[in-house]
């Protein structure tokens, strides 16, 4: 056609320039807001029932207060008084011995019980429930029951053995007796977690060890126990914290006694740190000293937990991935 070029030039399409999208940033802010909204109830509970009480106790540790009058500033006097108090130092020693009596025994019993309960023996499920029952029961009620069992005159244990033994009033037997009751109460808790840990060990590892000729003892010490290190860490940390803070059963069984009168004052053979804290706060009404004891107890537990974490972090574990 005239006037029309024989060469048709293709049309050049121009794409509009795309601006950087702000959607990812908005989505990130929205996700962050949603996450903090979902965490708000837990954060409120942590701040209101854990962080705030700790701050209040720290504040009280620097004051004199008898629960009635207005608190007055004491500075570091309360700390010096507590650290020089023979009754508090005695409670630290008693607590250390008490922890050394309870933790190894209940851990060993828990391991042995878990080994039997994971073998698929008859009535294993029933025994799992029986072991946990003392742990889920009220500690104060259990303490009252055991005080009747260990009573010197009409106690069940003395009736069975046919001899009068001062289980809770003898200076030599009081602390071991209380430790035995605590072990009986907590062994189900320890067993429960060790059972879960053993059931989590891959079966092919156990089968391979048996094929290589490992017997029951070698299988436990060389295979199961190393693989239980994460469970062992959790059990030891929680057990040490609970034993350090134990109060209910000791109050029901002995109330810190029997007591001995010395030149430094009256010292209790079962007067653990938690019992000493209660005595200072609600018997002598010296809340400032009780606050100092609570702060020291918190510091000890933090240090012990960090030491346990460092110890187990250096241990060798198997990669099961």
MOPE-V933358 format. One record per residue. N is the residue number from 0. RES is the residue in one small letter. SS is DSSP state (~ for helix, > for strand, _ for the rest). OMEGA is omega in whole degrees, 0 to 359 (NA if undefined). NEAR is the number of other ideal C-beta (glycine too) atoms within 10 Angstrom. Layout:
BEGIN
n=N res=RES ss=SS omega=OMEGA near=NEAR
n=N res=RES ss=SS omega=OMEGA near=NEAR
END
This chain:
BEGIN
n=0 res=x ss=_ omega=181 near=5
n=1 res=x ss=_ omega=178 near=3
n=2 res=x ss=_ omega=180 near=4
n=3 res=x ss=_ omega=182 near=6
n=4 res=x ss=_ omega=178 near=7
n=5 res=x ss=_ omega=181 near=5
n=6 res=x ss=_ omega=181 near=4
n=7 res=x ss=_ omega=180 near=7
n=8 res=x ss=_ omega=179 near=6
n=9 res=x ss=_ omega=179 near=5
n=10 res=x ss=_ omega=180 near=6
n=11 res=x ss=_ omega=180 near=5
n=12 res=x ss=_ omega=180 near=5
n=13 res=x ss=_ omega=178 near=6
n=14 res=x ss=_ omega=178 near=5
n=15 res=x ss=_ omega=180 near=5
n=16 res=x ss=_ omega=181 near=5
n=17 res=x ss=_ omega=176 near=6
n=18 res=x ss=_ omega=178 near=6
n=19 res=x ss=_ omega=181 near=7
n=20 res=x ss=_ omega=177 near=8
n=21 res=x ss=_ omega=183 near=8
n=22 res=x ss=~ omega=180 near=8
n=23 res=x ss=~ omega=179 near=9
n=24 res=x ss=~ omega=178 near=10
n=25 res=x ss=~ omega=180 near=10
n=26 res=x ss=~ omega=179 near=10
n=27 res=x ss=~ omega=178 near=10
n=28 res=x ss=~ omega=179 near=10
n=29 res=x ss=~ omega=179 near=10
n=30 res=x ss=~ omega=179 near=10
n=31 res=x ss=~ omega=178 near=10
n=32 res=x ss=~ omega=179 near=10
n=33 res=x ss=~ omega=181 near=10
n=34 res=x ss=~ omega=180 near=10
n=35 res=x ss=~ omega=176 near=10
n=36 res=x ss=~ omega=178 near=9
n=37 res=x ss=~ omega=179 near=10
n=38 res=x ss=~ omega=186 near=11
n=39 res=x ss=~ omega=179 near=10
n=40 res=x ss=~ omega=179 near=9
n=41 res=x ss=~ omega=179 near=9
n=42 res=x ss=~ omega=177 near=12
n=43 res=x ss=~ omega=178 near=10
n=44 res=x ss=~ omega=178 near=11
n=45 res=x ss=~ omega=182 near=12
n=46 res=x ss=~ omega=186 near=11
n=47 res=x ss=~ omega=188 near=10
n=48 res=x ss=~ omega=177 near=9
n=49 res=x ss=~ omega=185 near=10
n=50 res=x ss=~ omega=181 near=12
n=51 res=x ss=~ omega=176 near=11
n=52 res=x ss=~ omega=178 near=11
n=53 res=x ss=~ omega=179 near=12
n=54 res=x ss=~ omega=179 near=11
n=55 res=x ss=~ omega=179 near=11
n=56 res=x ss=~ omega=177 near=17
n=57 res=x ss=~ omega=178 near=14
n=58 res=x ss=~ omega=180 near=11
n=59 res=x ss=~ omega=182 near=22
n=60 res=x ss=_ omega=178 near=22
n=61 res=x ss=_ omega=183 near=18
n=62 res=x ss=> omega=168 near=17
n=63 res=x ss=> omega=181 near=17
n=64 res=x ss=_ omega=180 near=19
n=65 res=x ss=_ omega=179 near=12
n=66 res=x ss=_ omega=182 near=10
n=67 res=x ss=_ omega=183 near=6
n=68 res=x ss=_ omega=179 near=9
n=69 res=x ss=_ omega=178 near=8
n=70 res=x ss=_ omega=178 near=15
n=71 res=x ss=> omega=184 near=9
n=72 res=x ss=> omega=179 near=9
n=73 res=x ss=_ omega=182 near=19
n=74 res=x ss=_ omega=181 near=9
n=75 res=x ss=_ omega=181 near=10
n=76 res=x ss=~ omega=180 near=15
n=77 res=x ss=~ omega=180 near=23
n=78 res=x ss=~ omega=178 near=18
n=79 res=x ss=~ omega=179 near=12
n=80 res=x ss=~ omega=182 near=15
n=81 res=x ss=~ omega=182 near=23
n=82 res=x ss=~ omega=176 near=11
n=83 res=x ss=_ omega=182 near=9
n=84 res=x ss=_ omega=180 near=18
n=85 res=x ss=~ omega=180 near=13
n=86 res=x ss=~ omega=179 near=18
n=87 res=x ss=~ omega=178 near=21
n=88 res=x ss=~ omega=176 near=15
n=89 res=x ss=~ omega=179 near=21
n=90 res=x ss=~ omega=175 near=26
n=91 res=x ss=~ omega=179 near=16
n=92 res=x ss=~ omega=179 near=13
n=93 res=x ss=~ omega=179 near=22
n=94 res=x ss=~ omega=179 near=23
n=95 res=x ss=~ omega=178 near=14
n=96 res=x ss=~ omega=181 near=15
n=97 res=x ss=~ omega=178 near=23
n=98 res=x ss=~ omega=179 near=18
n=99 res=x ss=~ omega=177 near=12
n=100 res=x ss=~ omega=189 near=18
n=101 res=x ss=~ omega=191 near=23
n=102 res=x ss=~ omega=180 near=21
n=103 res=x ss=~ omega=184 near=11
n=104 res=x ss=~ omega=182 near=16
n=105 res=x ss=~ omega=176 near=24
n=106 res=x ss=~ omega=179 near=19
n=107 res=x ss=~ omega=178 near=13
n=108 res=x ss=~ omega=179 near=18
n=109 res=x ss=~ omega=178 near=24
n=110 res=x ss=~ omega=181 near=20
n=111 res=x ss=~ omega=180 near=14
n=112 res=x ss=~ omega=179 near=20
n=113 res=x ss=~ omega=178 near=25
n=114 res=x ss=~ omega=179 near=17
n=115 res=x ss=~ omega=184 near=12
n=116 res=x ss=~ omega=179 near=21
n=117 res=x ss=_ omega=179 near=18
n=118 res=x ss=_ omega=180 near=10
n=119 res=x ss=_ omega=179 near=6
n=120 res=x ss=_ omega=179 near=9
n=121 res=x ss=_ omega=178 near=7
n=122 res=x ss=_ omega=179 near=9
n=123 res=x ss=~ omega=180 near=13
n=124 res=x ss=~ omega=179 near=9
n=125 res=x ss=~ omega=180 near=9
n=126 res=x ss=~ omega=176 near=16
n=127 res=x ss=~ omega=178 near=17
n=128 res=x ss=~ omega=181 near=10
n=129 res=x ss=~ omega=181 near=11
n=130 res=x ss=~ omega=185 near=21
n=131 res=x ss=~ omega=184 near=15
n=132 res=x ss=~ omega=179 near=10
n=133 res=x ss=~ omega=183 near=16
n=134 res=x ss=~ omega=182 near=17
n=135 res=x ss=~ omega=178 near=10
n=136 res=x ss=_ omega=181 near=13
n=137 res=x ss=_ omega=182 near=9
n=138 res=x ss=~ omega=181 near=20
n=139 res=x ss=~ omega=178 near=13
n=140 res=x ss=~ omega=177 near=12
n=141 res=x ss=~ omega=178 near=20
n=142 res=x ss=~ omega=179 near=20
n=143 res=x ss=~ omega=179 near=14
n=144 res=x ss=~ omega=181 near=14
n=145 res=x ss=~ omega=175 near=25
n=146 res=x ss=~ omega=175 near=17
n=147 res=x ss=~ omega=180 near=11
n=148 res=x ss=~ omega=184 near=15
n=149 res=x ss=_ omega=180 near=24
n=150 res=x ss=_ omega=185 near=17
n=151 res=x ss=_ omega=187 near=14
n=152 res=x ss=_ omega=183 near=7
n=153 res=x ss=_ omega=181 near=8
n=154 res=x ss=_ omega=182 near=19
n=155 res=x ss=~ omega=184 near=13
n=156 res=x ss=~ omega=179 near=16
n=157 res=x ss=~ omega=177 near=18
n=158 res=x ss=~ omega=180 near=13
n=159 res=x ss=~ omega=182 near=9
n=160 res=x ss=~ omega=177 near=10
n=161 res=x ss=_ omega=181 near=6
n=162 res=x ss=_ omega=179 near=8
n=163 res=x ss=_ omega=179 near=11
n=164 res=x ss=_ omega=179 near=15
n=165 res=x ss=_ omega=185 near=16
n=166 res=x ss=_ omega=187 near=24
n=167 res=x ss=_ omega=180 near=23
n=168 res=x ss=_ omega=177 near=16
n=169 res=x ss=_ omega=179 near=15
n=170 res=x ss=_ omega=182 near=14
n=171 res=x ss=_ omega=186 near=10
n=172 res=x ss=_ omega=187 near=17
n=173 res=x ss=~ omega=183 near=23
n=174 res=x ss=~ omega=175 near=23
n=175 res=x ss=~ omega=179 near=15
n=176 res=x ss=~ omega=177 near=22
n=177 res=x ss=~ omega=178 near=27
n=178 res=x ss=~ omega=178 near=21
n=179 res=x ss=~ omega=178 near=17
n=180 res=x ss=~ omega=180 near=26
n=181 res=x ss=~ omega=177 near=26
n=182 res=x ss=~ omega=179 near=21
n=183 res=x ss=~ omega=181 near=15
n=184 res=x ss=~ omega=190 near=23
n=185 res=x ss=~ omega=185 near=26
n=186 res=x ss=~ omega=177 near=22
n=187 res=x ss=~ omega=177 near=23
n=188 res=x ss=~ omega=180 near=20
n=189 res=x ss=~ omega=180 near=27
n=190 res=x ss=~ omega=182 near=26
n=191 res=x ss=~ omega=182 near=19
n=192 res=x ss=~ omega=177 near=18
n=193 res=x ss=~ omega=175 near=24
n=194 res=x ss=~ omega=178 near=21
n=195 res=x ss=~ omega=179 near=12
n=196 res=x ss=~ omega=179 near=21
n=197 res=x ss=~ omega=178 near=21
n=198 res=x ss=~ omega=178 near=11
n=199 res=x ss=_ omega=178 near=12
n=200 res=x ss=_ omega=181 near=16
n=201 res=x ss=_ omega=183 near=11
n=202 res=x ss=~ omega=183 near=8
n=203 res=x ss=~ omega=177 near=8
n=204 res=x ss=~ omega=179 near=15
n=205 res=x ss=~ omega=180 near=16
n=206 res=x ss=~ omega=179 near=10
n=207 res=x ss=~ omega=178 near=12
n=208 res=x ss=~ omega=178 near=16
n=209 res=x ss=~ omega=177 near=14
n=210 res=x ss=~ omega=178 near=8
n=211 res=x ss=_ omega=175 near=9
n=212 res=x ss=_ omega=180 near=7
n=213 res=x ss=_ omega=175 near=16
n=214 res=x ss=_ omega=182 near=9
n=215 res=x ss=~ omega=182 near=11
n=216 res=x ss=~ omega=178 near=8
n=217 res=x ss=~ omega=179 near=13
n=218 res=x ss=~ omega=181 near=17
n=219 res=x ss=~ omega=187 near=16
n=220 res=x ss=~ omega=187 near=11
n=221 res=x ss=~ omega=182 near=12
n=222 res=x ss=~ omega=187 near=18
n=223 res=x ss=~ omega=184 near=21
n=224 res=x ss=~ omega=176 near=13
n=225 res=x ss=~ omega=180 near=13
n=226 res=x ss=~ omega=178 near=20
n=227 res=x ss=_ omega=183 near=21
n=228 res=x ss=~ omega=175 near=15
n=229 res=x ss=~ omega=177 near=13
n=230 res=x ss=~ omega=179 near=18
n=231 res=x ss=~ omega=179 near=21
n=232 res=x ss=~ omega=180 near=17
n=233 res=x ss=~ omega=182 near=14
n=234 res=x ss=~ omega=181 near=24
n=235 res=x ss=~ omega=181 near=18
n=236 res=x ss=~ omega=181 near=16
n=237 res=x ss=~ omega=180 near=15
n=238 res=x ss=~ omega=179 near=20
n=239 res=x ss=~ omega=179 near=18
n=240 res=x ss=~ omega=182 near=13
n=241 res=x ss=~ omega=180 near=14
n=242 res=x ss=~ omega=177 near=22
n=243 res=x ss=~ omega=183 near=19
n=244 res=x ss=_ omega=185 near=16
n=245 res=x ss=_ omega=180 near=23
n=246 res=x ss=_ omega=191 near=15
n=247 res=x ss=~ omega=185 near=16
n=248 res=x ss=~ omega=178 near=20
n=249 res=x ss=~ omega=178 near=27
n=250 res=x ss=~ omega=181 near=17
n=251 res=x ss=~ omega=185 near=19
n=252 res=x ss=~ omega=190 near=23
n=253 res=x ss=_ omega=186 near=25
n=254 res=x ss=_ omega=178 near=16
n=255 res=x ss=_ omega=182 near=25
n=256 res=x ss=_ omega=358 near=18
n=257 res=x ss=_ omega=185 near=20
n=258 res=x ss=> omega=177 near=16
n=259 res=x ss=> omega=179 near=12
n=260 res=x ss=> omega=180 near=8
n=261 res=x ss=> omega=177 near=11
n=262 res=x ss=_ omega=180 near=5
n=263 res=x ss=_ omega=182 near=11
n=264 res=x ss=> omega=180 near=12
n=265 res=x ss=> omega=183 near=14
n=266 res=x ss=> omega=181 near=19
n=267 res=x ss=> omega=181 near=24
n=268 res=x ss=_ omega=174 near=21
n=269 res=x ss=_ omega=182 near=26
n=270 res=x ss=_ omega=180 near=26
n=271 res=x ss=_ omega=185 near=28
n=272 res=x ss=~ omega=180 near=23
n=273 res=x ss=~ omega=178 near=22
n=274 res=x ss=~ omega=178 near=22
n=275 res=x ss=~ omega=178 near=26
n=276 res=x ss=~ omega=179 near=22
n=277 res=x ss=~ omega=181 near=18
n=278 res=x ss=~ omega=180 near=20
n=279 res=x ss=~ omega=185 near=23
n=280 res=x ss=~ omega=191 near=20
n=281 res=x ss=~ omega=174 near=12
n=282 res=x ss=_ omega=176 near=10
n=283 res=x ss=_ omega=177 near=11
n=284 res=x ss=_ omega=175 near=14
n=285 res=x ss=_ omega=186 near=21
n=286 res=x ss=~ omega=179 near=21
n=287 res=x ss=~ omega=177 near=24
n=288 res=x ss=~ omega=177 near=27
n=289 res=x ss=~ omega=177 near=25
n=290 res=x ss=~ omega=177 near=25
n=291 res=x ss=~ omega=179 near=29
n=292 res=x ss=~ omega=179 near=26
n=293 res=x ss=~ omega=179 near=21
n=294 res=x ss=~ omega=179 near=19
n=295 res=x ss=~ omega=178 near=18
n=296 res=x ss=~ omega=177 near=19
n=297 res=x ss=~ omega=179 near=15
n=298 res=x ss=~ omega=178 near=10
n=299 res=x ss=~ omega=181 near=16
n=300 res=x ss=~ omega=177 near=15
n=301 res=x ss=~ omega=180 near=10
n=302 res=x ss=~ omega=180 near=10
n=303 res=x ss=~ omega=179 near=16
n=304 res=x ss=~ omega=178 near=16
n=305 res=x ss=~ omega=178 near=10
n=306 res=x ss=~ omega=178 near=10
n=307 res=x ss=~ omega=179 near=16
n=308 res=x ss=~ omega=178 near=12
n=309 res=x ss=~ omega=180 near=9
n=310 res=x ss=~ omega=183 near=11
n=311 res=x ss=~ omega=178 near=16
n=312 res=x ss=~ omega=181 near=9
n=313 res=x ss=_ omega=181 near=7
n=314 res=x ss=_ omega=179 near=11
n=315 res=x ss=_ omega=177 near=6
n=316 res=x ss=_ omega=179 near=12
n=317 res=x ss=_ omega=176 near=12
n=318 res=x ss=_ omega=184 near=4
n=319 res=x ss=_ omega=180 near=9
n=320 res=x ss=_ omega=NA near=3
END
